[in-house]
């Protein structure tokens, strides 16, 4: 089986080694003849949007969410609001409230902590806000300190959960301290 993954997440080839029973390639989808592959696994915004824009082709196999759902997941604030509407608010840090220091000033769109600031006092808050072009792209979030973070990965297909995995990421030091030292 030939599988094409987005190029972003295989810098050290760990994923390729785990899938040694398959013919695996990592590249941007727009640079490939997609019909040469048995399965496409998009892992970047660019490749997901590329597949969304393709006309339907029964010779290309991939799973992507409906565009409406994908766009909700790309906007952290909108995602939080939808989760709260669905009754899951208790599982998320409080946001857009008057919160005491420290708090997180988080970019609505982004990944891997880019565009996130842990604000520890009024002076730092004013400095960061002066550097940001558009505050509408950010929101405040309660800072929850700790040395662990959890992320859940769920694949739905035909209305049913087909895959679910929660991963615990551990840090050598308090997560908030990592940002405060920068």
Order of alpha helices (4+ residues) and beta strands (2+ residues): beta-alpha-beta-beta-alpha-alpha-alpha-beta-beta-alpha-beta-beta-beta-alpha
